[in-house]
């Protein structure tokens, strides 16, 4: 077709360092103005496919290519990275790896500087694009000091400002709070409606489908498993079979015995035909609703009137009080920049509060050094690159045990167990430099999990993880929790918050605004709006089909879903 802008013909690719190809016999045409969602488990080859489109393969990552790939009429084998970069703009999953400028404004302007755009025009375009992504007030800020969501918006602006015809987004939602992610998807949709061809590589399928996509291309083991309209894909069993999470409202309908068909238009809850769902959902709810029971809990760690500011002027934490109970798994949620990660650093001792105390079992933790405090509170940071210090994966995970002088046979036993749970066993002898961002994340989680501290804090533990590895990691954490491990999850993943945590603390603009059951937070429109969260689609589904108590419906689903997953294990 004449409007085909990307064409893979019997295309394959094998990295020089790999024994087997990553992509096999790919045949895929993407047409001008389409919006394509590429989904698949970690290691399936979807990011490699993206790197072939933007020219990083073969010009930055070397290997053997077979077949043909044409991008905007260019044969990529005979092109250059520079030539392809004029056709394809890329927002990387790891925003830190994309920054060039000393401040936000410089970084957004980088592509324009390369094109010798006059300075006056450059400044106007930078200001305009920065305003679109809500970063116009931070143009002088250092991009490396921004929150994860702010970094992602800067990366998005840097691509939008260059006006490339094809835009590739690799995990654009990985570090964004739910409402900011919703805005990002709407921005991408607006770009697409202006005629741009958009390719999104993303695990969070339900969030991407907030705006319509033309096709979902499902990848696994280097092959295209399915390439079809979203309604067709969602009506099949291909998603869960290949480690991709389906929308929660579909899971609820399936629990109720509803047969999902393409004609139901299930890719959008707003457009979905729910006629055959109402009676079955009501019957399922009536059969499973039960009275909630509050279990007695023992206080473990107390946050008392904590205040903190980096510059002495703008408070990041403002008189925050909180309690973590022994043996619970809970969530800390809120908008980007609300102070969640800062609070975690106060708990670990990385930061000293301006006022207030952190006590465990009544003992003030301020008396301990950071190293001593690690035996009380362990943390996995949001950015894996900030934690890694060793060359090899095994050595990185074993590092914390080795500096504690444990016997090597015990170290090997504990490391191998954690590697298996985190999906890293096959990479035991690999260098960390060969891993993807999501795989690096799993390494850092494993390096802290292996230590078993009294309280384990994980900052975005599942960012960039497919549903299979997400479930494996979370089920491992659940197992630890059931054995008495206390766990605090800082997350933007509302599915994680609903499925695995009973309670959620909500921070907004440096203050705690809520502390209640996790599902209640996501069924409160006003609270969700203040905290940049997003109401769960389960609540909306219950309202649409006329369930008398939508809040209790969500609670019933969570309990039922946990039982189902426990039985499957």
N, C-alpha and C positions, 0 to 999 in steps of 0.2 A: 504493500500500500504506500502511496506517495506521502501520507502523513505520518509514517513510521519514523520516530526520532531515535529510538534505540532498538537494535535488532541483534539478538544472539542466535547464531545458526550453528548447531552441533558444537557448541562451545564447551571447552574444558580447561581447567587450570590446576596445576600442581606446583606447590611451593618447592623450591630446591631442597629445603630442609626436611620435607615430608616424604614418607615412603609411599603414600597413596595420594591420588588427586583429591582436591577439596571440592571441585565442581565437575560433574559428569554430563556430557551431551545435553547442554542447556539450549533449548529452543524457546525463545521468548521475544515477542514484539511489544513495544510500548509506543503508543501513538501520541501525537502532539496534543497537549492539553489534558491528558489523562492524569488521574490521581490513583496511584497503585500502592497498596499496602503489602509489604513483603514480611511474612511471619514464619517463624520456625524456631526450634530449640537452639540453645547455645551450641556452637560448633557445627551447625547444619550447613553453613556456607553462605548464609544470606549477607553477612558483612563483606565477605570476599567478593560476592557478586557486585555489591555497591562499589567496592574499590576498583573493580574492573571498569565500571561505568565512569568513575571520575578520574581514572588514569593512574591512581596510586599503584595499581597493577597494570602493566609490568614495570613502571618507571621508578617506583619506590620500593615495592616488594617484588623480588625477583622470583621467577618460576617459569614453567613451560606452559605455553598456551596452545590449544588446538582449536580448530574450527574458526569461525568468524565472529567479530563483534564490530558493529558500526554505531557510532554515536553522532547524531546530527550530520550524517553523511560521511563522517570521518572513520577511516579504517584505523582502529586503535593501535594495531601492531606497527603501523607506519607513521604514527603521530608523535606527539610529545606531551608531557604533563602540562606545560604552559598552554598549548593549543586546546587541550581538553578542558582546562580550568576556565577558559572563556565561554565554554558551552554548558558546563556543569558546576553549580555552586553546591558546596557540601557543608552541612552542620554535623560535626563529629559528636560521638557519644561522650568522649572525654574532652570537655570544653577547655581544660588547662592546656591540652596539647595543641590547641588552635590559636592561642593568643600570641600576638606579635607586638602590639603597641604597649607603651608605658602607662597609658591610661585608656579608659573606655573609648573616648573620642578618637584617639589615634588608631585603636584597634579596628573600629568600624570603618575608618577611612583608608585602611591599608590597601585594599584593592583599587580604590580610586587613585591613590598615590602612584601605584604601579602603572595606571593608565594615563598618568600625567593630566588628570582633571584639574582645571584651574582652581586655586585655593578657595575663592569666593563660592564657586559652585559646589566644591567639595564640602565646605562647612554647612551650606544650606541642606545638602542631601543627607549629611550625617545627622543634623538636628531633626530633620523630618523623619528619618527612619528610627532614630533613637526614641522619638516621641511615640511612634507606633508600637514599640515594644516596651514602653514605659521605663526607659532608661535615660531620658533627657536630663534628669536632675543629677545624674551620676557620671557625666561625661569626663570629669576630672579624676575619677576614682581609679585606683589600681585594679585591673580586672582580676588579679589573683587574690584579692582581699574581699571579693564579693561572695555572696551566698551561692549555693549550687544553682538555684533557679535564676539568679541574676546573671551568672556566667552564661547560662544557656541562652538567655535573651540577647546578650551581647553577641554571641556566636551567630544567632539568627539574624541580627541586624547586619553583621559583617557580610553575610551572604546576600541578603535582600538588597543591600546598597549597590551591588555590582550589576544587578539586572540581568543575570544569566537566564537562559530560556529553560534550562532543566535544573531542578533543585532536588538534592538528595539529602534526606534527614535520617541519620543513623541514631536510633534511640533518642528522639528529641524530648521525650517525657521523663527520662531517667532520673533527673534531679529536680523536677518541678513539683510544687504542691498541686493538689487536684484542680483548684480553680485557675491557677496560672497555666497548668497544662491544658485546661479547657480553652483558655484564651489563646494559647499557642496553636492548638488545633484549628481554632477559628481563624487565626492569622494565616496559617498555612492554606486553609480553605479559600480565604480571600485572595491569596496569591495565585492559587490554582484557577479561580474564576476570572482572573485577569489574563488567562491564556497560558500560564506557565505549566510545564509538565512537572509533576511532583511525584517523587518516590519516597515512601516512608518505610523505614525498617524499625519495627517496634514490637515489643512483647505485650504491651498493654492494649489489647485489641478493643476492649469495650470503650476505652477512652478515645482511641483514634476514631472509632465509629460514631463519636459525638457529631461529626460532620460526615456526609456520605463519601465513600470511595467507589471508584469504578470497578476495581477488581482486587481480590485478595490472592496473592501468590504464596502458596504454602511450600516451604522448603524442609527437607530433611536428608541428612547423609549425602549432601551435594547434588540431590535430584529435586526437580519440581514435582511435588506430590499432587498438587491441585492448583488450577489457575481458572478462577471463575468469579461470577458476581457474588458479593457478600451474602446475599440471601441463600444462594446455593451452597456456599461453603458452610454457613452456620447450620443448615439443615442436614448436613452430612455428619459423620462421626470423626472426620479427619483431624479436627483441632485437638481434642483430648487425646486421641490416639498418638499424636505426634508432639505432645508436650506443650500445647498452647492453651491458655485459659480462655474459656468461652465466657460471654457476658453472664453476670450473676442472675439476671432475670430469666435467662434461658435455663440455667441450672434449676431454678425454682420450678419452672414449668415442667421440666423433665421429671423432677421428684414427684410432681403431682400427676404424672402419667400422661402428659400432653405430648402428642406426636408432632414434632416441629417439621413443617414443610416449607419449601421455597415460596409458595403462594402466600404464606403468612407475613412475609416481609419482616423477618425477625432481626434484620440488621439494625433496625431503629425501633426503640420502644415506643416512640411517638407515633410511628406509622404502622406498628405491628397490629395485625388482626387478632384481637384477644377474645373473640366470640366463643371459641371452643375451649378457652382456658378458664373462664370464670367459675363454672360449676366444679371443675376438677380442683382448682386452687382452693376454693372454699372448703371442699370436702377434705382435702389434704390438711388444711389448716385446722379444721374442726377435730380431725383425728389425732393431731400431734401437739396441739396447744397444751401447755402445762403451766402450773404455777411456779414462779421463780423462787429459788431459795438462796438467801444470803448466807455464805459460810463465814464463821468466825475467823478473823485474821490477826496475826501477830505483827506488830510494828517492827520494822527492821531499820530503815534509813529515813531520817527526818531532815527535810530542808526547811530551815527556819529564817524567814525574813531576809532572803538573799538579795543583795543589790550588787550590780556590777556594771561598769562602763569602761570601754577601751580608752576613751579620750578624756574622761573626767567630766564630760559635758552631756553627751547623749546616753541615757540609760539603755543597756541591753537587757538587763534583768532588773525589775523594779518591784522590790518587796515581795518576792516569790516564796510561797509556802507550799510544801508538798510532802506526802508520805508514801514511801514504798513499803509494801508489806512483805513479810517473809514468805518465799515460795510462790509469789505471783508472777505472771507475765503480763505486762501492761504496756500501753503506748504513750508516747509523748508526741503530740501533733500540733500543727499550726502552719501559718503561712511562711514562705521563705523569708529569712531575716528576723523571725519572731524571737529568737534567742534559744532555740532548742539545743543546738550544738554547743552553744556557750554554756548553758546549764550543765550539759554533760561534762564539759571540761572543768567546771567548778566541782562537780561530784568526784572526778578522778584526781583533782588536785593540780591539773595542768594550769588552771587559773585560780588566783586567790581573790575571793570576793571582797568588795569594798566594805561590806558589812554583812552580818548574819552568820549563821553556822550550819555545818553539815554534820550530823551525828549519826552513828550506827550503834544501835542498842544502848543509846544514851551516852556514847563516848564520842567526844569531839575529834573528828578526823584531821583537823588542822595541825595536830601535834605530829603527824606522820609525814615523812618525805614522800615524793611521788612514787619511788620504788617500793616503799613499804605499803603505800596505799593501794598498789596494784594487787595486793593479796585480798583486798576488800572489794575494790571496784575495777573491773577490766572493761576496756572499750575498743570497739572496732570502728575506725574512722570512716567517714563517707567516701573520701578519696583514697583508693588503695595505694596510689603512688606515694602518699605521705607516710606510709607505714613500712614499706618494703625496704629491707637493708641487705639481703643476701642475694646471691646470683641464682642459686638453685631452689626449686620449690620445696623440696624436702627439708633443706637447711633452714629455710625461712620459717617453716612451721615448727621445726624442732628448736629454734633459737631460744625461745623463752624457757624451755625445759633445760637446755644445756647450761644456760647461765645460772640455773638453780642447782646444777651439779647432780642431776638425776642419772641413774645408771643407763647406759646406752640401750640395753635391751628393753627397758621400760619405756624409754623415749620412742623407740621404733614401734612398739606395740600401740602406744597412744597416738602417735603421728599417723600410722597406717589406718587406724580406726577412723580418725577424723577425716583423713583424705578420702576414704571410701564414702563417708556420709556426704561430703561436699563435692562429690563427683570429680575428684582429682587423682584417683589411684593410677589411671593410665598415664598421667603426666609426672609420675614420681621423679623421674630422672631428667625432666625437662628444665631448661633455664626459664626464669620468669619472663625474660624479654620476649619469649616466643608466644606468650599468652595474650588473649584478648582482654579488654578492660573488665568484662564480666568475670572471666576466669581469674584475673588478678584479685578481684573482689572476694572470690571464694577462698583464695589463698590467705588473705588477711583475716577473714572470718575464722578459718581453720587455726591460724596461729594464735588466736585468743581463746577459742573454744577449747583448745588442748590444755589450757591452764586452769580451767574451772574456778574462776574467782567467785566470791560470795554473791556479788551482783555483777551481772554481765550486761553492758550497755552496747547496743548495736545501732549505729547511725546508718539508716537506709540499707539494711542487710541484704535485701533482695533486688536492689536496683540493677537492671541489666540482666536479670536471671529469667530464663524461660520457666514455664510452669512446672516442668519436671524437677529441675534443680531448686526452684523456689520451694516446692513442696518438700523435697528431700531435706533441705536446710531447715525449714520451719518445723518439720516433723522431728528432726534431731533436736532442735531447740525445745520443742514441746516435750520430748522425752527427758531432756535435762531438767526441764521445769517440773515434770511429774516426779522426778527424783529429789526435788527440793531446791533446785537452782532458781534463784530470783533473776528475772530478766526484764530489762527496760528496752523497748524498741522505739527509736526515733524514726518515724516513717511518714512518707507521703502516700503510701500504698494503702488505700482504704480497704481493699480486699484483705490484706494482711491484718489490719487493725480489727476488722470484723471477725475474721475466722479464728484468730489465735489469741486475742487479748480480751480480757473481761472488762478492763477499765481503761479510760483514756484521760490524760491531762492535756488541756488545750492552752497553748500560749498564743497571745496576740499582742504585737507591739510592746514587748518586754514584760507583759503582765499575764498571770494565770486568770483565765476567764471561765474555765469549767473543769470539773473533776467528776466524771460519772461513767456509767456503763458505755462501752465503746459504741454499741449499736444505737444508743440514745443520742449520742453526739451527731451521728450521721442521719438521724431522722428529725433534726431540728433545723429548719431552713434558716432562721436568723443566726444561730450559732455557726452553722456551716458557712454562711456568707461572711461573717466577721473574721473567721479563721482561714478563709480561702480553701475550705474543704468542699466536698461535693456530696449532696445527699445520695445515699445508696439507691441504685435502680430497683432494689427490692421494695423500698418504701413507695416509690412511684408506681411499681407494678401493683402493689396491694391497693393503692388508691384507685388505680384505673379499673380494677376488677371488682371494686366495691367491698373489700374486706373491712369489717366494722372497726377494727383496731389495727391499723397499719404498723404501728410501733411494735405491738405484740407479735404480729406476723413476722417481722424481721427477726425478733428475738427467737421465735420458734424455728425459723429457717436456720439460724446460726447453730442452735443446739442440735437440730436434725443433721445438718451438714457435718458437724464434728463427729457425730456418731457414725455416719456413713464412711467418712475418711478413716476413722479408727477401725471399723470393721474391715475395710479394704486392706489396711496394714496387717 
